[in-house]
Amino acid sequence: MEPRFLLMADVAEQLNVSTSQVYHMVRSGELPAIKVGGRGQWRIERSKLEEYIERKYAETAEWVRSNPLVEPDLD
């Protein structure tokens, strides 16, 4: 069984980004997370990460629709 919560380093590895980029996504509210323990360590729920990824796919698809690839004129 997979753990419910992920470390920031785990999320960084899955998204192939740096831990500091994950920290920024969390602190900006882009990626929901919680602070746990006396030292306030960040944890990201696996389901929230999956929702984030799906949201990014939707945003990217919208961006692609709004910014069509224009073929260069070969004439």
mmCIF file of the N, C-alpha and C atoms, coordinates in Angstrom:
data_MODEL
# 
_entry.id   MODEL 
# 
loop_
_atom_site.group_PDB 
_atom_site.id 
_atom_site.type_symbol 
_atom_site.label_atom_id 
_atom_site.label_alt_id 
_atom_site.label_comp_id 
_atom_site.label_asym_id 
_atom_site.label_entity_id 
_atom_site.label_seq_id 
_atom_site.pdbx_PDB_ins_code 
_atom_site.Cartn_x 
_atom_site.Cartn_y 
_atom_site.Cartn_z 
_atom_site.occupancy 
_atom_site.B_iso_or_equiv 
_atom_site.pdbx_formal_charge 
_atom_site.auth_seq_id 
_atom_site.auth_comp_id 
_atom_site.auth_asym_id 
_atom_site.auth_atom_id 
_atom_site.pdbx_PDB_model_num 
ATOM 1   N N  . MET A 1 1  ? 0.842  -1.190 0.000   1.00 0.00 ? 1  MET A N  1 
ATOM 2   C CA . MET A 1 1  ? 0.000  0.000  0.000   1.00 0.00 ? 1  MET A CA 1 
ATOM 3   C C  . MET A 1 1  ? 0.885  1.251  0.000   1.00 0.00 ? 1  MET A C  1 
ATOM 4   N N  . GLU A 1 2  ? 0.554  2.172  -0.860  1.00 0.00 ? 2  GLU A N  1 
ATOM 5   C CA . GLU A 1 2  ? 1.331  3.407  -0.963  1.00 0.00 ? 2  GLU A CA 1 
ATOM 6   C C  . GLU A 1 2  ? 0.968  4.339  0.185   1.00 0.00 ? 2  GLU A C  1 
ATOM 7   N N  . PRO A 1 3  ? 1.941  5.125  0.666   1.00 0.00 ? 3  PRO A N  1 
ATOM 8   C CA . PRO A 1 3  ? 1.636  6.069  1.745   1.00 0.00 ? 3  PRO A CA 1 
ATOM 9   C C  . PRO A 1 3  ? 0.688  7.165  1.259   1.00 0.00 ? 3  PRO A C  1 
ATOM 10  N N  . ARG A 1 4  ? -0.155 7.639  2.173   1.00 0.00 ? 4  ARG A N  1 
ATOM 11  C CA . ARG A 1 4  ? -1.113 8.693  1.833   1.00 0.00 ? 4  ARG A CA 1 
ATOM 12  C C  . ARG A 1 4  ? -0.412 10.027 1.592   1.00 0.00 ? 4  ARG A C  1 
ATOM 13  N N  . PHE A 1 5  ? 0.627  10.309 2.373   1.00 0.00 ? 5  PHE A N  1 
ATOM 14  C CA . PHE A 1 5  ? 1.316  11.592 2.287   1.00 0.00 ? 5  PHE A CA 1 
ATOM 15  C C  . PHE A 1 5  ? 2.729  11.415 1.745   1.00 0.00 ? 5  PHE A C  1 
ATOM 16  N N  . LEU A 1 6  ? 3.174  12.411 1.011   1.00 0.00 ? 6  LEU A N  1 
ATOM 17  C CA . LEU A 1 6  ? 4.501  12.411 0.394   1.00 0.00 ? 6  LEU A CA 1 
ATOM 18  C C  . LEU A 1 6  ? 5.347  13.531 0.977   1.00 0.00 ? 6  LEU A C  1 
ATOM 19  N N  . LEU A 1 7  ? 6.644  13.299 1.021   1.00 0.00 ? 7  LEU A N  1 
ATOM 20  C CA . LEU A 1 7  ? 7.588  14.348 1.377   1.00 0.00 ? 7  LEU A CA 1 
ATOM 21  C C  . LEU A 1 7  ? 7.762  15.273 0.182   1.00 0.00 ? 7  LEU A C  1 
ATOM 22  N N  . MET A 1 8  ? 8.214  16.474 0.439   1.00 0.00 ? 8  MET A N  1 
ATOM 23  C CA . MET A 1 8  ? 8.471  17.403 -0.664  1.00 0.00 ? 8  MET A CA 1 
ATOM 24  C C  . MET A 1 8  ? 9.494  16.814 -1.631  1.00 0.00 ? 8  MET A C  1 
ATOM 25  N N  . ALA A 1 9  ? 10.478 16.109 -1.106  1.00 0.00 ? 9  ALA A N  1 
ATOM 26  C CA . ALA A 1 9  ? 11.490 15.492 -1.974  1.00 0.00 ? 9  ALA A CA 1 
ATOM 27  C C  . ALA A 1 9  ? 10.868 14.432 -2.878  1.00 0.00 ? 9  ALA A C  1 
ATOM 28  N N  . ASP A 1 10 ? 9.886  13.694 -2.353  1.00 0.00 ? 10 ASP A N  1 
ATOM 29  C CA . ASP A 1 10 ? 9.195  12.689 -3.167  1.00 0.00 ? 10 ASP A CA 1 
ATOM 30  C C  . ASP A 1 10 ? 8.436  13.352 -4.311  1.00 0.00 ? 10 ASP A C  1 
ATOM 31  N N  . VAL A 1 11 ? 7.760  14.448 -4.001  1.00 0.00 ? 11 VAL A N  1 
ATOM 32  C CA . VAL A 1 11 ? 6.995  15.179 -5.021  1.00 0.00 ? 11 VAL A CA 1 
ATOM 33  C C  . VAL A 1 11 ? 7.949  15.760 -6.057  1.00 0.00 ? 11 VAL A C  1 
ATOM 34  N N  . ALA A 1 12 ? 9.056  16.317 -5.603  1.00 0.00 ? 12 ALA A N  1 
ATOM 35  C CA . ALA A 1 12 ? 10.048 16.880 -6.526  1.00 0.00 ? 12 ALA A CA 1 
ATOM 36  C C  . ALA A 1 12 ? 10.547 15.806 -7.485  1.00 0.00 ? 12 ALA A C  1 
ATOM 37  N N  . GLU A 1 13 ? 10.805 14.626 -6.960  1.00 0.00 ? 13 GLU A N  1 
ATOM 38  C CA . GLU A 1 13 ? 11.279 13.528 -7.802  1.00 0.00 ? 13 GLU A CA 1 
ATOM 39  C C  . GLU A 1 13 ? 10.207 13.126 -8.817  1.00 0.00 ? 13 GLU A C  1 
ATOM 40  N N  . GLN A 1 14 ? 8.960  13.031 -8.381  1.00 0.00 ? 14 GLN A N  1 
ATOM 41  C CA . GLN A 1 14 ? 7.895  12.618 -9.289  1.00 0.00 ? 14 GLN A CA 1 
ATOM 42  C C  . GLN A 1 14 ? 7.654  13.642 -10.394 1.00 0.00 ? 14 GLN A C  1 
ATOM 43  N N  . LEU A 1 15 ? 7.776  14.922 -10.056 1.00 0.00 ? 15 LEU A N  1 
ATOM 44  C CA . LEU A 1 15 ? 7.553  15.982 -11.054 1.00 0.00 ? 15 LEU A CA 1 
ATOM 45  C C  . LEU A 1 15 ? 8.836  16.342 -11.808 1.00 0.00 ? 15 LEU A C  1 
ATOM 46  N N  . ASN A 1 16 ? 9.958  15.763 -11.393 1.00 0.00 ? 16 ASN A N  1 
ATOM 47  C CA . ASN A 1 16 ? 11.254 16.055 -12.002 1.00 0.00 ? 16 ASN A CA 1 
ATOM 48  C C  . ASN A 1 16 ? 11.587 17.548 -11.915 1.00 0.00 ? 16 ASN A C  1 
ATOM 49  N N  . VAL A 1 17 ? 11.380 18.099 -10.713 1.00 0.00 ? 17 VAL A N  1 
ATOM 50  C CA . VAL A 1 17 ? 11.716 19.492 -10.424 1.00 0.00 ? 17 VAL A CA 1 
ATOM 51  C C  . VAL A 1 17 ? 12.519 19.507 -9.124  1.00 0.00 ? 17 VAL A C  1 
ATOM 52  N N  . SER A 1 18 ? 12.998 20.666 -8.724  1.00 0.00 ? 18 SER A N  1 
ATOM 53  C CA . SER A 1 18 ? 13.758 20.772 -7.477  1.00 0.00 ? 18 SER A CA 1 
ATOM 54  C C  . SER A 1 18 ? 12.811 20.839 -6.277  1.00 0.00 ? 18 SER A C  1 
ATOM 55  N N  . THR A 1 19 ? 13.354 20.523 -5.116  1.00 0.00 ? 19 THR A N  1 
ATOM 56  C CA . THR A 1 19 ? 12.582 20.626 -3.883  1.00 0.00 ? 19 THR A CA 1 
ATOM 57  C C  . THR A 1 19 ? 12.169 22.073 -3.639  1.00 0.00 ? 19 THR A C  1 
ATOM 58  N N  . SER A 1 20 ? 13.039 23.017 -3.985  1.00 0.00 ? 20 SER A N  1 
ATOM 59  C CA . SER A 1 20 ? 12.693 24.430 -3.788  1.00 0.00 ? 20 SER A CA 1 
ATOM 60  C C  . SER A 1 20 ? 11.523 24.842 -4.692  1.00 0.00 ? 20 SER A C  1 
ATOM 61  N N  . GLN A 1 21 ? 11.414 24.258 -5.870  1.00 0.00 ? 21 GLN A N  1 
ATOM 62  C CA . GLN A 1 21 ? 10.265 24.549 -6.734  1.00 0.00 ? 21 GLN A CA 1 
ATOM 63  C C  . GLN A 1 21 ? 8.978  24.005 -6.110  1.00 0.00 ? 21 GLN A C  1 
ATOM 64  N N  . VAL A 1 22 ? 9.040  22.827 -5.511  1.00 0.00 ? 22 VAL A N  1 
ATOM 65  C CA . VAL A 1 22 ? 7.871  22.270 -4.826  1.00 0.00 ? 22 VAL A CA 1 
ATOM 66  C C  . VAL A 1 22 ? 7.503  23.164 -3.649  1.00 0.00 ? 22 VAL A C  1 
ATOM 67  N N  . TYR A 1 23 ? 8.493  23.606 -2.883  1.00 0.00 ? 23 TYR A N  1 
ATOM 68  C CA . TYR A 1 23 ? 8.254  24.505 -1.761  1.00 0.00 ? 23 TYR A CA 1 
ATOM 69  C C  . TYR A 1 23 ? 7.533  25.766 -2.236  1.00 0.00 ? 23 TYR A C  1 
ATOM 70  N N  . HIS A 1 24 ? 7.971  26.326 -3.342  1.00 0.00 ? 24 HIS A N  1 
ATOM 71  C CA . HIS A 1 24 ? 7.327  27.525 -3.883  1.00 0.00 ? 24 HIS A CA 1 
ATOM 72  C C  . HIS A 1 24 ? 5.875  27.227 -4.283  1.00 0.00 ? 24 HIS A C  1 
ATOM 73  N N  . MET A 1 25 ? 5.626  26.078 -4.910  1.00 0.00 ? 25 MET A N  1 
ATOM 74  C CA . MET A 1 25 ? 4.253  25.713 -5.304  1.00 0.00 ? 25 MET A CA 1 
ATOM 75  C C  . MET A 1 25 ? 3.365  25.574 -4.075  1.00 0.00 ? 25 MET A C  1 
ATOM 76  N N  . VAL A 1 26 ? 3.921  25.015 -3.003  1.00 0.00 ? 26 VAL A N  1 
ATOM 77  C CA . VAL A 1 26 ? 3.160  24.851 -1.763  1.00 0.00 ? 26 VAL A CA 1 
ATOM 78  C C  . VAL A 1 26 ? 2.907  26.207 -1.113  1.00 0.00 ? 26 VAL A C  1 
ATOM 79  N N  . ARG A 1 27 ? 3.947  27.005 -0.971  1.00 0.00 ? 27 ARG A N  1 
ATOM 80  C CA . ARG A 1 27 ? 3.812  28.305 -0.297  1.00 0.00 ? 27 ARG A CA 1 
ATOM 81  C C  . ARG A 1 27 ? 2.915  29.278 -1.062  1.00 0.00 ? 27 ARG A C  1 
ATOM 82  N N  . SER A 1 28 ? 2.863  29.136 -2.382  1.00 0.00 ? 28 SER A N  1 
ATOM 83  C CA . SER A 1 28 ? 2.004  30.017 -3.178  1.00 0.00 ? 28 SER A CA 1 
ATOM 84  C C  . SER A 1 28 ? 0.556  29.541 -3.186  1.00 0.00 ? 28 SER A C  1 
ATOM 85  N N  . GLY A 1 29 ? 0.315  28.322 -2.682  1.00 0.00 ? 29 GLY A N  1 
ATOM 86  C CA . GLY A 1 29 ? -1.039 27.768 -2.675  1.00 0.00 ? 29 GLY A CA 1 
ATOM 87  C C  . GLY A 1 29 ? -1.386 26.990 -3.930  1.00 0.00 ? 29 GLY A C  1 
ATOM 88  N N  . GLU A 1 30 ? -0.467 26.920 -4.850  1.00 0.00 ? 30 GLU A N  1 
ATOM 89  C CA . GLU A 1 30 ? -0.705 26.202 -6.102  1.00 0.00 ? 30 GLU A CA 1 
ATOM 90  C C  . GLU A 1 30 ? -0.858 24.696 -5.864  1.00 0.00 ? 30 GLU A C  1 
ATOM 91  N N  . LEU A 1 31 ? -0.098 24.165 -4.913  1.00 0.00 ? 31 LEU A N  1 
ATOM 92  C CA . LEU A 1 31 ? -0.140 22.746 -4.563  1.00 0.00 ? 31 LEU A CA 1 
ATOM 93  C C  . LEU A 1 31 ? -0.506 22.637 -3.089  1.00 0.00 ? 31 LEU A C  1 
ATOM 94  N N  . PRO A 1 32 ? -1.708 22.145 -2.774  1.00 0.00 ? 32 PRO A N  1 
ATOM 95  C CA . PRO A 1 32 ? -2.124 22.049 -1.371  1.00 0.00 ? 32 PRO A CA 1 
ATOM 96  C C  . PRO A 1 32 ? -1.224 21.098 -0.575  1.00 0.00 ? 32 PRO A C  1 
ATOM 97  N N  . ALA A 1 33 ? -0.912 21.497 0.657   1.00 0.00 ? 33 ALA A N  1 
ATOM 98  C CA . ALA A 1 33 ? -0.084 20.690 1.542   1.00 0.00 ? 33 ALA A CA 1 
ATOM 99  C C  . ALA A 1 33 ? -0.451 21.016 2.989   1.00 0.00 ? 33 ALA A C  1 
ATOM 100 N N  . ILE A 1 34 ? 0.060  20.200 3.888   1.00 0.00 ? 34 ILE A N  1 
ATOM 101 C CA . ILE A 1 34 ? -0.143 20.451 5.313   1.00 0.00 ? 34 ILE A CA 1 
ATOM 102 C C  . ILE A 1 34 ? 1.211  20.447 6.020   1.00 0.00 ? 34 ILE A C  1 
ATOM 103 N N  . LYS A 1 35 ? 1.248  21.095 7.181   1.00 0.00 ? 35 LYS A N  1 
ATOM 104 C CA . LYS A 1 35 ? 2.431  21.063 8.030   1.00 0.00 ? 35 LYS A CA 1 
ATOM 105 C C  . LYS A 1 35 ? 2.118  20.143 9.199   1.00 0.00 ? 35 LYS A C  1 
ATOM 106 N N  . VAL A 1 36 ? 3.027  19.227 9.479   1.00 0.00 ? 36 VAL A N  1 
ATOM 107 C CA . VAL A 1 36 ? 2.819  18.264 10.562  1.00 0.00 ? 36 VAL A CA 1 
ATOM 108 C C  . VAL A 1 36 ? 4.023  18.250 11.501  1.00 0.00 ? 36 VAL A C  1 
ATOM 109 N N  . GLY A 1 37 ? 3.769  17.805 12.711  1.00 0.00 ? 37 GLY A N  1 
ATOM 110 C CA . GLY A 1 37 ? 4.841  17.645 13.680  1.00 0.00 ? 37 GLY A CA 1 
ATOM 111 C C  . GLY A 1 37 ? 5.275  18.951 14.311  1.00 0.00 ? 37 GLY A C  1 
ATOM 112 N N  . GLY A 1 38 ? 6.091  18.824 15.339  1.00 0.00 ? 38 GLY A N  1 
ATOM 113 C CA . GLY A 1 38 ? 6.566  19.980 16.084  1.00 0.00 ? 38 GLY A CA 1 
ATOM 114 C C  . GLY A 1 38 ? 7.452  20.902 15.271  1.00 0.00 ? 38 GLY A C  1 
ATOM 115 N N  . ARG A 1 39 ? 8.107  20.349 14.277  1.00 0.00 ? 39 ARG A N  1 
ATOM 116 C CA . ARG A 1 39 ? 8.993  21.160 13.437  1.00 0.00 ? 39 ARG A CA 1 
ATOM 117 C C  . ARG A 1 39 ? 8.284  21.680 12.197  1.00 0.00 ? 39 ARG A C  1 
ATOM 118 N N  . GLY A 1 40 ? 6.994  21.354 12.039  1.00 0.00 ? 40 GLY A N  1 
ATOM 119 C CA . GLY A 1 40 ? 6.226  21.874 10.910  1.00 0.00 ? 40 GLY A CA 1 
ATOM 120 C C  . GLY A 1 40 ? 6.722  21.405 9.567   1.00 0.00 ? 40 GLY A C  1 
ATOM 121 N N  . GLN A 1 41 ? 6.926  20.110 9.420   1.00 0.00 ? 41 GLN A N  1 
ATOM 122 C CA . GLN A 1 41 ? 7.390  19.577 8.142   1.00 0.00 ? 41 GLN A CA 1 
ATOM 123 C C  . GLN A 1 41 ? 6.223  19.463 7.170   1.00 0.00 ? 41 GLN A C  1 
ATOM 124 N N  . TRP A 1 42 ? 6.461  19.825 5.926   1.00 0.00 ? 42 TRP A N  1 
ATOM 125 C CA . TRP A 1 42 ? 5.429  19.799 4.895   1.00 0.00 ? 42 TRP A CA 1 
ATOM 126 C C  . TRP A 1 42 ? 5.175  18.378 4.409   1.00 0.00 ? 42 TRP A C  1 
ATOM 127 N N  . ARG A 1 43 ? 3.890  18.094 4.179   1.00 0.00 ? 43 ARG A N  1 
ATOM 128 C CA . ARG A 1 43 ? 3.476  16.821 3.583   1.00 0.00 ? 43 ARG A CA 1 
ATOM 129 C C  . ARG A 1 43 ? 2.417  17.117 2.522   1.00 0.00 ? 43 ARG A C  1 
ATOM 130 N N  . ILE A 1 44 ? 2.518  16.417 1.404   1.00 0.00 ? 44 ILE A N  1 
ATOM 131 C CA . ILE A 1 44 ? 1.565  16.585 0.299   1.00 0.00 ? 44 ILE A CA 1 
ATOM 132 C C  . ILE A 1 44 ? 0.803  15.278 0.155   1.00 0.00 ? 44 ILE A C  1 
ATOM 133 N N  . GLU A 1 45 ? -0.508 15.383 0.217   1.00 0.00 ? 45 GLU A N  1 
ATOM 134 C CA . GLU A 1 45 ? -1.328 14.188 0.065   1.00 0.00 ? 45 GLU A CA 1 
ATOM 135 C C  . GLU A 1 45 ? -1.258 13.715 -1.380  1.00 0.00 ? 45 GLU A C  1 
ATOM 136 N N  . ARG A 1 46 ? -1.091 12.420 -1.556  1.00 0.00 ? 46 ARG A N  1 
ATOM 137 C CA . ARG A 1 46 ? -0.953 11.841 -2.896  1.00 0.00 ? 46 ARG A CA 1 
ATOM 138 C C  . ARG A 1 46 ? -2.110 12.257 -3.805  1.00 0.00 ? 46 ARG A C  1 
ATOM 139 N N  . SER A 1 47 ? -3.329 12.257 -3.276  1.00 0.00 ? 47 SER A N  1 
ATOM 140 C CA . SER A 1 47 ? -4.500 12.617 -4.091  1.00 0.00 ? 47 SER A CA 1 
ATOM 141 C C  . SER A 1 47 ? -4.437 14.082 -4.524  1.00 0.00 ? 47 SER A C  1 
ATOM 142 N N  . LYS A 1 48 ? -3.882 14.964 -3.669  1.00 0.00 ? 48 LYS A N  1 
ATOM 143 C CA . LYS A 1 48 ? -3.741 16.381 -4.032  1.00 0.00 ? 48 LYS A CA 1 
ATOM 144 C C  . LYS A 1 48 ? -2.706 16.552 -5.138  1.00 0.00 ? 48 LYS A C  1 
ATOM 145 N N  . LEU A 1 49 ? -1.658 15.741 -5.099  1.00 0.00 ? 49 LEU A N  1 
ATOM 146 C CA . LEU A 1 49 ? -0.661 15.786 -6.166  1.00 0.00 ? 49 LEU A CA 1 
ATOM 147 C C  . LEU A 1 49 ? -1.291 15.346 -7.481  1.00 0.00 ? 49 LEU A C  1 
ATOM 148 N N  . GLU A 1 50 ? -2.086 14.287 -7.453  1.00 0.00 ? 50 GLU A N  1 
ATOM 149 C CA . GLU A 1 50 ? -2.746 13.815 -8.672  1.00 0.00 ? 50 GLU A CA 1 
ATOM 150 C C  . GLU A 1 50 ? -3.717 14.871 -9.209  1.00 0.00 ? 50 GLU A C  1 
ATOM 151 N N  . GLU A 1 51 ? -4.447 15.544 -8.315  1.00 0.00 ? 51 GLU A N  1 
ATOM 152 C CA . GLU A 1 51 ? -5.348 16.624 -8.742  1.00 0.00 ? 51 GLU A CA 1 
ATOM 153 C C  . GLU A 1 51 ? -4.551 17.762 -9.374  1.00 0.00 ? 51 GLU A C  1 
ATOM 154 N N  . TYR A 1 52 ? -3.414 18.094 -8.770  1.00 0.00 ? 52 TYR A N  1 
ATOM 155 C CA . TYR A 1 52 ? -2.542 19.143 -9.309  1.00 0.00 ? 52 TYR A CA 1 
ATOM 156 C C  . TYR A 1 52 ? -2.086 18.783 -10.721 1.00 0.00 ? 52 TYR A C  1 
ATOM 157 N N  . ILE A 1 53 ? -1.666 17.538 -10.908 1.00 0.00 ? 53 ILE A N  1 
ATOM 158 C CA . ILE A 1 53 ? -1.201 17.094 -12.225 1.00 0.00 ? 53 ILE A CA 1 
ATOM 159 C C  . ILE A 1 53 ? -2.335 17.176 -13.242 1.00 0.00 ? 53 ILE A C  1 
ATOM 160 N N  . GLU A 1 54 ? -3.515 16.729 -12.875 1.00 0.00 ? 54 GLU A N  1 
ATOM 161 C CA . GLU A 1 54 ? -4.663 16.801 -13.788 1.00 0.00 ? 54 GLU A CA 1 
ATOM 162 C C  . GLU A 1 54 ? -4.988 18.250 -14.136 1.00 0.00 ? 54 GLU A C  1 
ATOM 163 N N  . ARG A 1 55 ? -4.924 19.133 -13.135 1.00 0.00 ? 55 ARG A N  1 
ATOM 164 C CA . ARG A 1 55 ? -5.181 20.561 -13.375 1.00 0.00 ? 55 ARG A CA 1 
ATOM 165 C C  . ARG A 1 55 ? -4.153 21.130 -14.343 1.00 0.00 ? 55 ARG A C  1 
ATOM 166 N N  . LYS A 1 56 ? -2.906 20.735 -14.194 1.00 0.00 ? 56 LYS A N  1 
ATOM 167 C CA . LYS A 1 56 ? -1.856 21.221 -15.091 1.00 0.00 ? 56 LYS A CA 1 
ATOM 168 C C  . LYS A 1 56 ? -2.055 20.705 -16.515 1.00 0.00 ? 56 LYS A C  1 
ATOM 169 N N  . TYR A 1 57 ? -2.519 19.457 -16.663 1.00 0.00 ? 57 TYR A N  1 
ATOM 170 C CA . TYR A 1 57 ? -2.844 18.944 -17.997 1.00 0.00 ? 57 TYR A CA 1 
ATOM 171 C C  . TYR A 1 57 ? -3.945 19.787 -18.631 1.00 0.00 ? 57 TYR A C  1 
ATOM 172 N N  . ALA A 1 58 ? -4.975 20.113 -17.857 1.00 0.00 ? 58 ALA A N  1 
ATOM 173 C CA . ALA A 1 58 ? -6.084 20.917 -18.381 1.00 0.00 ? 58 ALA A CA 1 
ATOM 174 C C  . ALA A 1 58 ? -5.605 22.320 -18.754 1.00 0.00 ? 58 ALA A C  1 
ATOM 175 N N  . GLU A 1 59 ? -4.790 22.929 -17.890 1.00 0.00 ? 59 GLU A N  1 
ATOM 176 C CA . GLU A 1 59 ? -4.260 24.261 -18.183 1.00 0.00 ? 59 GLU A CA 1 
ATOM 177 C C  . GLU A 1 59 ? -3.386 24.242 -19.431 1.00 0.00 ? 59 GLU A C  1 
ATOM 178 N N  . THR A 1 60 ? -2.583 23.217 -19.580 1.00 0.00 ? 60 THR A N  1 
ATOM 179 C CA . THR A 1 60 ? -1.719 23.106 -20.752 1.00 0.00 ? 60 THR A CA 1 
ATOM 180 C C  . THR A 1 60 ? -2.542 22.916 -22.019 1.00 0.00 ? 60 THR A C  1 
ATOM 181 N N  . ALA A 1 61 ? -3.577 22.078 -21.940 1.00 0.00 ? 61 ALA A N  1 
ATOM 182 C CA . ALA A 1 61 ? -4.437 21.867 -23.107 1.00 0.00 ? 61 ALA A CA 1 
ATOM 183 C C  . ALA A 1 61 ? -5.117 23.174 -23.517 1.00 0.00 ? 61 ALA A C  1 
ATOM 184 N N  . GLU A 1 62 ? -5.561 23.948 -22.544 1.00 0.00 ? 62 GLU A N  1 
ATOM 185 C CA . GLU A 1 62 ? -6.184 25.244 -22.839 1.00 0.00 ? 62 GLU A CA 1 
ATOM 186 C C  . GLU A 1 62 ? -5.165 26.191 -23.472 1.00 0.00 ? 62 GLU A C  1 
ATOM 187 N N  . TRP A 1 63 ? -3.952 26.192 -22.947 1.00 0.00 ? 63 TRP A N  1 
ATOM 188 C CA . TRP A 1 63 ? -2.917 27.046 -23.507 1.00 0.00 ? 63 TRP A CA 1 
ATOM 189 C C  . TRP A 1 63 ? -2.623 26.647 -24.953 1.00 0.00 ? 63 TRP A C  1 
ATOM 190 N N  . VAL A 1 64 ? -2.550 25.365 -25.230 1.00 0.00 ? 64 VAL A N  1 
ATOM 191 C CA . VAL A 1 64 ? -2.282 24.881 -26.588 1.00 0.00 ? 64 VAL A CA 1 
ATOM 192 C C  . VAL A 1 64 ? -3.407 25.320 -27.529 1.00 0.00 ? 64 VAL A C  1 
ATOM 193 N N  . ARG A 1 65 ? -4.642 25.204 -27.060 1.00 0.00 ? 65 ARG A N  1 
ATOM 194 C CA . ARG A 1 65 ? -5.779 25.648 -27.893 1.00 0.00 ? 65 ARG A CA 1 
ATOM 195 C C  . ARG A 1 65 ? -5.715 27.147 -28.166 1.00 0.00 ? 65 ARG A C  1 
ATOM 196 N N  . SER A 1 66 ? -5.289 27.913 -27.177 1.00 0.00 ? 66 SER A N  1 
ATOM 197 C CA . SER A 1 66 ? -5.233 29.371 -27.319 1.00 0.00 ? 66 SER A CA 1 
ATOM 198 C C  . SER A 1 66 ? -4.009 29.856 -28.084 1.00 0.00 ? 66 SER A C  1 
ATOM 199 N N  . ASN A 1 67 ? -3.025 29.001 -28.232 1.00 0.00 ? 67 ASN A N  1 
ATOM 200 C CA . ASN A 1 67 ? -1.773 29.361 -28.901 1.00 0.00 ? 67 ASN A CA 1 
ATOM 201 C C  . ASN A 1 67 ? -1.442 28.311 -29.961 1.00 0.00 ? 67 ASN A C  1 
ATOM 202 N N  . PRO A 1 68 ? -2.211 28.319 -31.048 1.00 0.00 ? 68 PRO A N  1 
ATOM 203 C CA . PRO A 1 68 ? -2.001 27.271 -32.062 1.00 0.00 ? 68 PRO A CA 1 
ATOM 204 C C  . PRO A 1 68 ? -0.627 27.378 -32.693 1.00 0.00 ? 68 PRO A C  1 
ATOM 205 N N  . LEU A 1 69 ? -0.118 26.225 -33.063 1.00 0.00 ? 69 LEU A N  1 
ATOM 206 C CA . LEU A 1 69 ? 1.154  26.165 -33.764 1.00 0.00 ? 69 LEU A CA 1 
ATOM 207 C C  . LEU A 1 69 ? 0.915  26.599 -35.202 1.00 0.00 ? 69 LEU A C  1 
ATOM 208 N N  . VAL A 1 70 ? 1.624  27.625 -35.592 1.00 0.00 ? 70 VAL A N  1 
ATOM 209 C CA . VAL A 1 70 ? 1.462  28.164 -36.945 1.00 0.00 ? 70 VAL A CA 1 
ATOM 210 C C  . VAL A 1 70 ? 2.599  27.616 -37.794 1.00 0.00 ? 70 VAL A C  1 
ATOM 211 N N  . GLU A 1 71 ? 2.234  26.931 -38.859 1.00 0.00 ? 71 GLU A N  1 
ATOM 212 C CA . GLU A 1 71 ? 3.245  26.408 -39.772 1.00 0.00 ? 71 GLU A CA 1 
ATOM 213 C C  . GLU A 1 71 ? 3.854  27.546 -40.566 1.00 0.00 ? 71 GLU A C  1 
ATOM 214 N N  . PRO A 1 72 ? 5.162  27.556 -40.709 1.00 0.00 ? 72 PRO A N  1 
ATOM 215 C CA . PRO A 1 72 ? 5.796  28.621 -41.507 1.00 0.00 ? 72 PRO A CA 1 
ATOM 216 C C  . PRO A 1 72 ? 5.425  28.484 -42.986 1.00 0.00 ? 72 PRO A C  1 
ATOM 217 N N  . ASP A 1 73 ? 5.332  29.622 -43.649 1.00 0.00 ? 73 ASP A N  1 
ATOM 218 C CA . ASP A 1 73 ? 5.079  29.642 -45.087 1.00 0.00 ? 73 ASP A CA 1 
ATOM 219 C C  . ASP A 1 73 ? 6.313  29.140 -45.812 1.00 0.00 ? 73 ASP A C  1 
ATOM 220 N N  . LEU A 1 74 ? 6.150  28.132 -46.647 1.00 0.00 ? 74 LEU A N  1 
ATOM 221 C CA . LEU A 1 74 ? 7.281  27.581 -47.367 1.00 0.00 ? 74 LEU A CA 1 
ATOM 222 C C  . LEU A 1 74 ? 7.402  28.138 -48.779 1.00 0.00 ? 74 LEU A C  1 
ATOM 223 N N  . ASP A 1 75 ? 6.571  29.088 -49.095 1.00 0.00 ? 75 ASP A N  1 
ATOM 224 C CA . ASP A 1 75 ? 6.612  29.693 -50.446 1.00 0.00 ? 75 ASP A CA 1 
ATOM 225 C C  . ASP A 1 75 ? 7.724  30.662 -50.615 1.00 0.00 ? 75 ASP A C  1 
# 
